[in-house]
Amino acid sequence: MPLPVPVLPEGVDPAWLPTAAFRAVGRRRTLIRGWDPLAETVHGEVAEACRRFGGRVVRGGVPDGTYDLVLDLGGESHGDEDFTCARDGGTTTVIASGGRGLLYGLFHVVRLGEAAFTGAWARDTHRPTLALRMLDHWDNVAVHPVIGQVERGYAGGSLFWEEGRARGDLERVRAYGRLLAACGINAVAVNNVNVHETEAHLLTDRIGEVAAIADVLRPYGVRTHLSVSFAAPVVLGGLPTADPLDEAVRGWWATATRRVYAAIPDFGGYVVKADSEGQPGPFAYGRTHADGANMLAAALEPYDGTVHWRAFVYDHRQDWRDRTTDRARAAFDHFVPLDGEFAANAVLQVKHGPMDFQVREPVSPLIGAMPRTRLAVELQVTQEYTGQQRHVCWLGPMWSEVLRFRPEQGLSVGELAQGGLVAVSNAGDDPFWTGHPLAQANLYTFGRLAWAPDADPLGVLDEWIRLTHPDAPRPLAEGLHAVLDGSWRTYEKYTAPLGVGFMVQPGHHYGPSVDGYEYSPWGTYHFADRDGIGVDRSAASGTGYAAQYAKPWAELYEPPDTCPDELLLFFHHVPYGHLLNSGKTVIQHIYDTHFEGVEEVEEAREVWARLAGLVDPARHARVAERYEEQLRSAREWRDQINSYFFRKSGVPDERGRRIY
């Protein structure tokens, strides 16, 4: 029997899978050949589309030329996710060897729309560059008194958890799995990397709740992962130690993992944050992170599971007066000496930049520096430091720059991330899934770039627009493109300049506070004084961070004169009168870009206002409301940043604008 398509609760937005997106498929005669559990999902999708648009679907039989679309599981076994498309003689054919490939092939046809059934085109094989394309949900099972339901979440409560338990009705979770499959995401970690006591029990006596979630994600090819506490043998097992080399500890993990797989046979594995920001880890026992990761890898290995070990390890109790301690160096210094010591099913999960998902950072030098270790690259789709889904900030261009970066001659970041591409999710139980309706574009873009890291992000953006608004008149499509393309650089202009980062309100990280973290134990970020601004990370006179890069990047970043403008203050402390490659001084760049950023938000708000009547009223109203907040915040950023640096430098704006 075909698997029914998930039914969304009333008022919940269909995101990039509105009914009309399936019109081209639903009008056709379709043949589905072969059996696989996910083939029943494909059958359900096509059957529902045909029911709505008048087409017909048949199971089994021979592709005799009477069908417009053939979805065939008879492909050679190159990979479970691969599929091949061709169109000849009036028939569009998708061939796959596995159910996931057939599902992805169907969604490929949906993306093409009528073009999938037009003309003739040659056989074309589609294969994901990265085998694992994963979202980490920082969701708490019970509402945390400080963090709330979702840590760094800006789209309401958890999709998975409610009142301390798994939700009783998981139909919306099934619909979420469908959205993820449609953009190529194949794995989800369902709880917070900062594992609190309630979450810890998901590993043992509450694994049945995780299994229920896995059951509804499975039909869309999404495997379930779980964040676990390194101290679980102590917290849950009553052992006196969590030493990774202790045989009793290793035995406890082996037993716990066996029970997990008994409940969830296709369980993906564990996500671990250890020795980071107060989380327990192997350092307490004089062991290395390779020791800790390999202990869990051994427990998972019999079941083909993977441990994702986060490399976000740094000293978060620094003395702000100490200019030798550099948070940016931490991951490289901790982990490069361990290259080659991690088990084959242990993946080191590395943030794309050396700090913490800032609007502008260099690519982490750890990527490319550990050739004998499987690395996953971590992005942040939830906009912790990029407007928290109250501001329009489409991150596709940033991610594309990261994924195309070549740490040295040879492979790009997207090719080096053989452990997968992972992102902190931005979805919640908000009716629009992401709080800001336009933030859906970030989630969709992540999935598509995880499948093909070298894809053109602007092409992906237009793809999202066509799917989300399949009947959009040209002014709507152009308007959506206009307000999203460039929004990342607009956000950068009115917030932290030239790679300096942070400058946010402590704790919640929303809104400007130039010195908010400057004198805190979490690190120091701009070192602004009366003479200049920036952090000296050169090898010649600073922390030496620039030397962690291979050539030619170390040589490019080391001198201020060749360092790219957008990263200058990340790598160098320079006078306010330092001349940028653009020809402007640093201080004038700060003034100009903050005025420009506000002006660009004003223009985008006006473009959106003109789209009223072309967009669903509820969607238009939500975005219009968010634009009012974005404009208010952008003005606040402009005024505080410009005023601060005018007072520090004493240099007036050469254009005579009021900046204080």
Secondary structure, 3 states (H helix, E strand, C coil): CCCCCCCCCCCCCCCCCCHHHHHHHHCCEEEEECCCHHHHHHHHHHHHHHHHHCCEEEECCCCCCCCCEEEECCCCCCCCCCEEEEEECCEEEEECCCHHHHHHHHHHHHHHHHHHHCCCEEEEEECCCCCCEEEECCEEEEEECCCEEECCCCCCCCCCEECCEECCCCHHHHHHHHHHHHHCCCEEECCCCCCCHHHHHHHCCCHHHHHHHHHHHHHHCCEEEEECCCCHHHHCCCCCCCCCCCHHHHHHHHHHHHHHHHHCCCCCEEEECCCCCCCCCHHHHCCCHHHHHHHHHHHHHHHCCEEEEECCCCCCCCCCCCCCCCHHHHHHHHHHHHCCCCCCCEEEEEECCCCCCCCCCCCCCCCCCCCCCCEEEEEECCCCCCCCCCCCCCCHHHHHHHHHCCCCCCCCHHHHCCCEEEEECCCCCCCCCCCCHHHHHHHHHHHHHHHCCCCCHHHHHHHHHHHHCCCCCHHHHHHHHHHHCCHHHHHHHHCCCCCCCCCECCCCCCCECCCCCCCECCECCCCCCCCEECCCCCCCCCCCHHHHCCCCHHHHHCCCCCCCHHHHHHHCCEECCCECCCCCEHHHHHHHHHHHHHHHHHHHHHHHHHCECCECHHHHHHHHHHHHHHHHHHHHHHHHHHHHHHHHHCCCCCCCCCCC
